[in-house]
């Protein structure tokens, strides 16, 4: 068997451009909860009431904790060209005067990404962590509603984070921002 025949079949990976084009022509509807991850369209589950409540609490706390040099984006895309556009629950990004009007933030803009996780816990701890490490996201948190903890990932490498720790109570520090977020009432 030749090397050429051994490489088939292989998946067709979409680009961010393909993904947007699919939405433009109606293959994806505006109400679809999807993300583009490494060229694959991922269907996301509906947001349950506990998840929504924690997102609401964290939105308030994050907005109070940061200054005007940081924008808190809630459930909005971050673009990793050419094949990924996740929509983390929170993206803390560098402030821009145009509020990213003409393009989504990219990895170089991100200070912290946060996923609130219940039904997608393994996906967030494994696949999303690999994706974010690969793109050099300096800090990534998973607010684990199943096990009542925040899993912090830091020191990104090519395929994983070099440091991971759990915080179950008290507060979680945001070293890059010089502040912390209380975990009271989240779990």
N, C-alpha and C positions, 0 to 999 in steps of 0.2 A: 504494500500500500504506500502511495506517495504522500509526502508531507502536505501536498495541496488537498488531497481528499480527506485527510485526517482533521483538517481545520473546519469542516462543515458538519452539521449545520451550526450556524452562529446567530445570535440574536441581532436584530436591527435596533440600534440605539438611537433614540430621538435626540435632537438638539433642542435648546431652549427656543430657537426660532421655529422649529417644527411644532413644538408644544403650543406656542401662541397661534400659529397658523391653524392648528386643529380647532382651537377655540373660535377663531375668526370665521371659519366655515361651518361652525355648528356641531362639530364632532364632540366637543366638550361644551356643556352648557354652563352659564354663569353660576348656577347653583351647585355644580359638582365640587366636592371637596377632594381635590387632588393635589399632588406634588409631583414634580419631575425630579427623580433621584437616579443619577448615573444613567440617564437616557431612558428610564422606565417610568411610566405613569403609575403612581401609587394612589389607590383609593384610600381615603382616610375615613375613619368611623365618625358617626355623629358625635357632637359634643354633649356629654351628659351634664347633669346639674352640678355634681361635685366638681368636675373639671372646670365648668364655667364659674363656679363660686371662687375657686382658687385663683383662676385667671383674674377675676375682678379684684380680689384682695391683693394679689401681687402687683397688678397695674397701679393701684393706689400707692403701695409701698415703694415701688420702683420710681414712680413719678416724684415722690417726696424726697427720695434718697439722692437723686442725681441733680447736677446743675445744668445750666443752659448749654454746656459743651457736649451734652449727650442727648440723643433722641431715643425715646422708648417707643418701639414699634410693636404693636400687638397683632399677632396672627397675620403678618404681612410677609411677602416674599423677600428672600435674599438670593442673589444670583451668583452661581458658581459656573462660569462658562467652561465648556460649551454645553454640558449635558445635565446640569442640576439647578433646580430652583425650589428649594424647600421653603416651607412656611412655618417657621418655629413659632411657638406661642409668644415668645418675646425675643426681640433682637435689640440690644442696646448698641447703638451705632453712633459714630462721630456726627456731631451737628453739621448740617449744611444749610446755608441760607435758603436754598430752593426746596428744602425738605424732600429731596430725591424725586422731584417732580418729573424729570425726564428719564430717569433710570433707577432701578432698584439698587439698594446697597450691595456691595460685593464683599468678599472676605476681608479686604484691606480696610473696610469701613467698620467692621464688627469689633466691639469690645467684649460682648458676652452674648451667648445664645442660651435660651432656656426653653425646655420642653416640659409641659405639665403632662404627666403620664399615668394612665391607668390601663386602658385596653391595649395600648401599644408599647408596653414597658420593654419587652425584649428588643423590639425594633429600635426604640430610642436609645437603649443602652449599648446596642451592638452596631446596627447599620448606620444610624445617625451619628453615633460617636466616631465611627470610622470615616464617614463622609466629612464631618467637621474637622477632624484631625488632619485628614488629607489636604484640606483647603487652608490649614494653618489658623483655625479659629483658636485664639489663645485660651479662652475659658468657655466651657459648656456645662450647663447644669441640667440634670433631670430631676424634676420634682416628682418623686415616686409616691403616688397616692396609695399604692398597694401596700408598701412597707413603711410608710410614714417617715420618709427621709429625703434629703437632697443629696444626690450623687454628683459630686463636682469632678470635672475632668479638666486637667491643665497640662501644660507642656506637650503640645501636639507634635507628633512625628509623622512619618509618611503614611502609616496605616493605623495608628492608634495613639492614644494619649499616654504620656510617660508617667503621669501621676493621677490617681483617682482616690477620692476619699468620700466618706459618708458623714452627713451632719443630720442628726435626728431631732435636736432641740436647740433652743437658744437663738442664735443668729448666724447667718452666713456672711462672711466678709466678701467684699468686692475690692480686692487689692488694687486693681487697676484704676478704680474710681475713688479709693480712700474712704469707703463707707461700708455699711453692712445692712442686711435685711433681716428683720425678725421673722422667725418661723411660727410664732404664736398664732394659734387658730387655723393654721393651714391643714393640719392633720387631725 
